[in-house]
Amino acid sequence: MRHLRITFLACLALAAPAARAQAPAAPATPVPPAAMPAMPAAATPQPGQVLASGTVPDEASKAAVLARLRDLYGADKVVDQIAVGQVALPANWNAYVQKLLTPDLKQIRRGQLTIDGSVVSVRGEVANEAQRQKIASDFATSLNPTYTVNNGLRVSAADQNILDKTLANRTIEFESGKTTLTPSGRAILDEMGAALQKLAGRKVDIIGHTDNQGLRASNQHLSQARAEAVKAYLSSKGIDGDLLSASGQGPDRPIASNDSTDGRARNRRIEFRMVQ
C-alpha cells in the first residue's frame, strides 16, 4: 500500500499538510518489489520548508501538487520527495486537493493535513477557536459529501503566553488622569514591542481599564484614550499599526476590589490580547 504525504515544516506559519492517496485495500495481485516506485532520498527539512513525500499515480498529479505548494510557499521552500506508483484515487481527487491547499493553511502551526482517499484530516495549532472551526468548515464546504473531514486542530496559547509573560502583571503607568506615559510605562512598552515583533503578522487588541472612581463615561473615555496612546507608542517603535487595535473598557472589568487603594491601582491597567 502506497500513499502521498505532504508535510509542511514551516516554523513561521505552518507546519505540516500531508496529502495521502490511498491504494485499494485489497489488490488482486501483489506488486513485485522491483515494480515499486523508487522513493527520493530522504531529506531533512529546515524551518520554513515544505516537505512533500509519498506516492501519487502519475506525473500530472505530482506536478499539480508541487505547483500549488510552490505557488503558496515559494519554490525554494518546497522539498520534493513525491514518487509516482500504483495507487488509486477517488474521482476528481486532484481538483479537490487544489481546493484544500489554500493560504488558510498558513494559519496552522506544527500541524499536518492528510488527504487519505476521501478522508481529510487536519491537525496542528491555530490562534483561536474561530480559526479552528473556520478552516475545517471551509474544507468541508469545498468537498463533495463523500469526503469526511476530521478536525484535529487545537488552539495554541503560546502567543498569548508570550505577551502575558512579558507584561508579567506589571502596570503600564500614565500621569494621573492623563494619557501621557510615564518613563516606567514606556520602558515596559519597549519590552512589549520586542515581544510583538516575535508574533509576526498576528493581530493584538490593546485594552484599557480604569478603577470605578468618578463618572463611568469619563473612565470609559480615559481607558480608550490610554489604549490609543499605547498603540501610538508601539507604532512609533516600528510595530505595524494595522495589526493593533485599541479599545477601552472603563471600570467594567475589574480584577480586584475597588474598595482599597491597592485594588484600584491594579484595576487601572493595560491588557494585551490576541485577536480571536
Protein Blocks (a to p, Z undefined) as FASTA:
>chain_A
ZZdddddfbfklpghiacdddddfbdfbdcdfklpccddddddddehiacdedjdfbfkl
mmmmmmmmmmmnopklpccfbdcddddddehklmmmmmmmcfklmmpghiadddehjacc
dedddfbfklmmmmmmmmmmmpcfkbccddfbdcdfklmmmmmmmnnopacdddehiabd
cfklmmmmmmmmmmmmmmgoiacdddddddfedjfklmmmmmmmmmmmmmmmmmmnopaf
klpccddekjmlccbdfkbmklmmmmmccdddddZZ
